[in-house]
Amino acid sequence: MADENDVGPPEEQATGNGFPAPPPPIYTCTLTPELVAKAREELQEKPEWRLRDVQALRDMVLKEQPNLRTRLDDAFLLRFLRARKFDYDRALQLLLNYHTSRRAWPEVFNDLRPSTVKHVLDLGFLTVLPQPDPDGRYILCLRPGKWKPNDYPFVDNIRAIYLTLEKLIQPEETQVNGIVILADYSGVGLSQASSLGPFLAKKVVGILQDGFPIRIKAVNIINEPRIFKGIFAIIKPFLKEKMAERFVLHGSDLNSLHRTIPRVVLPEEYGGVAGRLDASAWSKTLLDSEVEFVVEFCQPDPLEGVVLSDSMLFEREQGGAQCEDVYRGLRSQLYYCY
């Protein structure tokens, strides 16, 4: 069994641009003693049982979904166990949701690789700040105002976000610590807001909450315009209570933001001291991973031949008429706010 104190040399722990490197093919625990203790306390992860738990999940997959074409290596399955606090049944459901989302949303997952979203990265719609916060959480910075509906379909932004999450979740540190989202709504107007309908919002929120093995610890919204109330009204019905409570609206009050994210890790644009915001390093990190994502996503449907229950998260779109009725009412609110 891997020793939880077995941490590789520094050059193996980060890429040349400061972002953490992916784990080795054969699982070796890379968590520091402090993170081992944190995982034990917050995730019910016991180092002495870790590989036994992985094997239990692997056995469940092979028994209950023998036709599912999924990775079954230790490092991959650990993502799902950690995301569901080592509850085997919930981890298996998350793994199935993870694969089901690909079938349900082909516009996002077909040919999903970094080179196909280079235009999104070049625009600066998203990046990851170079340094994690004091709690070890990397900060995904989104700038929706950079996107205009005439530029390209909004789904391309979702593709770029998903690739970013896939890259961020590779290191064990992120699996334990989670991530923080910082969304700057400067420049967002009616044209962007009206592009986010209820079906799109439901799918995005569904993937983030129930279809991806990552812990989103906080969502910080800054520079939100009046119209954001309409945007959030579209999203909120699909948020679980715990997730909704993690949204913090700061407006233009950077002092409020700094109480959540310290200035030392923020760029100058947000009152920080970490230099100018530069999206190029994260863009390079993703683009350099092209082959990795081709192997991961440009393969036959992993669900071919798999029978899924009606309770699967993305198997059916329910309540469509009700969603559309709600959206019609919200659209009038958007125009009013604008």
N, C-alpha and C positions, 0 to 999 in steps of 0.2 A: 504494500500500500504506500502511496506517496506520502512523504513527510510534509505536514503543513508548513513547516519552517523552511522548506527547500525552495528558496527564491533564487532564480537565475541571476547572472551578472547583469549590471545596469544596461549594457549594450543590447541585452536580449529583452529588456523591459520596455523599450521605447523605440520608435522609428526615428530616423534622422531629423524629422521636423518636430519632435517632442510629443507626438501622439503615441499612445501605447501600441505595442506590437501584438499581433494575434498570437494565441497560444500555440505551442508545438503540437504536431500531429498526435503524438502519444501523450496522454494526459499526465502532467506533473503539476501538482498544486503550486501556484505562484503567489498565493496570498501571503501577506506579511502576518506575523502573529497577531497584530492589532486587528486586521481584517478577518482572520480566523475567528477571533473572539466576537467581532461584530456579526459575522455570519451565524455564529452559534446563537447569539442573543436575539437577533432580528429575524433570521430565516429558519431557525431550528435546524441548522446544518451541523451535524456532528462529524468531525473529521474522521473518527474511527469507523463511522458507518457510511461515509460518503460513497465509496465505490459499491457497497452493498445496495445502497438506495438507487444508484444508477442502474445496477443490474436488475433490480426489481422493476423499474420503469421500462427497461429494455424488454424484459420478459412479458410485460403487459402489452407492449406494442406488438410483439411477435405473436402473442396469443390472440389478442382482440382485433388486430388489424394486420394480418399476415401479408396482405397485398400492398400495404403502404410502402412506397419507395421513399424512404427517409434515411437520413444519417442516423446511425445508432452508436456512434463513438461517445466515449465518456464526456468529453468537453462539450459536445453539442447537447446532449441530454441534460447535463448539469444546468444549462441555461434555463430550461423549463422547470426543473425542480426548484431552483433558487427563486424564480419568478413566482412560484406558488407555494413557497415555504415548505417544500418537501412533502406536500400532500400529493401522493401518487395519482389519485384520480383526477385532481384538478390539473396536474402537470400534463397528464395524457390528453385531457380535453384541450388544453392550451396548444399542445403539439398538433392536434388535429385541426384546431382553428387556424393555426399558422399555415398549414398546407391548404385548407379549404379556401382561405382568402385569395389564394393564387387563381383558383378556378373561378371564383365568383367575380373577380375584377381583372379580366385579361388586359384591359387597357393599361393597367399599372404593371402587371407582372410579365407580360410577354416581352421577350428580348430585353430583360431588365439588366442593364450593365451601365457603368459610369459614362462611357462615351456617348450614350444616347441622351444624357442629360447635361452635357457639357455647357449647353446654352443657358441652362438654369444656374449652374455654378458660376459661369462667366458674368451673369447678371448680378450676382451677389444676393440672390434670394435667401440663401442659407449658408451658414458656416458653423464651425465648432471653434469656440475660443481655445487658444493654445494651452491655457493652464486650467486645471480643475479648481473648484472652490475649496475652502478649508475642509469640507467634508468629503473630499475626493471625488466629487461629482462633476463630470464634464458638462459644459454648458452649450446646448444647441441654440444658436442664434438665428431667428427667422425674421426676415424683413419683407412682409407681404406687399408693402407699398412699392417695392422694386418691380413687381410684376404688373403688367397691363394685359387685359384680355386679348388685345390684338397681337400680343407678342407670340404666344403659343398657348395650347390648351392647359388649363389649370392642373390637369392630371399629371403633367410633366413635373410639377412641383412636388406632388405626392410621390412620384417615382424617386426624385432626388432625396426626399426626406427618408423614404424607406431604405434606400441604399446607405444613407448616413447612419440610420439606426442599426443596420446590419453590421456595419463596420465598428460602431461604438460598442456593441454588445460582445464582441469577441473577447476582450480582456476580462479576466475574472474580477478585476477591481470594479469594473462597471457593473457587472452582474450583482455584486454585493452592494455597492454604493448607490446605484441608480444614476439618473441624469436630471438636469434642470433645463427647462426651456425658457428662453428669453425672446419674446416676440415684440418687435418694434413696429407699431402700426402707423408710423409716420407715412403720409402720402396715400393712405388707404381711403378710397372714396366709394361712391355708389357703384361704379362699374365693377370693382373687385368684389364688393360685398354681395351684390346681386348674383354673382357667379357661384356662390356657395349655397346650393339648394339643400333641402333636407336629406335627400338620398345620398348625396356626396358627403354631407356632414356625418350621417349615420355610419357610412362605411369607414371614413377616416377614424372617427372615434372608436368604432368597433374594433378596428385593427389595433389601435394604440392601447385599448383597455383589455381586450380579450383575445387578440390574435398575434401578439408579439411578446417575447419573453424579456421585457425590459421594465424597470421600475422608474416611473416618472414621478419624481419627488416634489416638484414645484413647477408651476407655469406662471411666469412673470410677464405681465402685459404692460408695455409703456407706450406713451404718446398715442393712446387710443382716442380716436375722434368720437363725436357724439353718436355716429352711426354704429359704433362697436356694440352698443346695447342691442341693436337689431341682429348683429352677427352672433353675439353670444346667446341671444334668444333662440337662434336656430340650432346652436350646438348643445345648449344646456340640457334639453330633454333626453339626450342620449348619454349624458355623463352620469356615472355612479356618484353617490353622495360624497364618498371619500375623494374622488378625483375633482369634483366641483369645488370642494373646500380648498384644493391646492392651487386654484387660480387666484392670483393677486393682481389687482389693477392699481397701477401706480400713477397713471396719468403722466404729467410732465415733471413730477416730483422725483428728481434723482436721489434726493436724500432718503426717500422711502425705498427706492430700489437698493440703495447701498446698505440698508438694514437687512436686506435679504441676500444680496450678492455683494461682497466687499469690493471696494475700489481696486484693490491690488490685482484682481483678475479681470477687471473690466477694461475695455479700450477707452480711449479719450472721448470718443463720441458719446459715451454714457457716463462721463464724469470720472472715469477710471485713470489708472496710471500705467496701464500695460501697453502703451503705444497706440498707434492708429489701428483701426479695425482692418484686418487683412485676410481676405477669404482665400488667397491663393494657396496657402499651405494645406488647408483641408481639401481644396479642389485637387491638388496634386496627390494627396493621400488616396482619394477615391479613384482618380484616373490611373494611378499606378497599380490599382487592384483589379484592373479589367479582367485578366485571366481568371482570377479567383471568383469573380461574379459570373463569368460565363459558365464555369463549372457548376456553380451553385444554382443558377436560375435559367440557363438556356438548355434545359434538358427536358425529356418527355414529362408529361403530367404525372406527378407523384401519386395522384389519387386514382389513376386509371385502374378500374377493377375493384375499387374500394366502395363498400356500401356504408353510407353515413346515415345517422339517425336524423329525424326531422328537427331535433333540438339543436343541431349544429348552428353555430353563430351566423355563418354566411350562406347557409344552404338555401334559405328562402328569404325574400324580402316581404315582410309582413306589415300590415297597416299602411299600405301605400296611399290609399285614398285619404286616410286621416292625416298622414304626413303632408300631402299636397294641400289639404284644407288649412292646416296650420301655416304652411309656407305662404299661401295667398295672403293670410292675415299679416304675416311678418313682413312681406314685401311692402305693404302699405306703410308699416312702421318705418321701414328703411327709408322710403321716400320722405316721410315726415321728418325723420331725424336729419336727413341730408339737407 
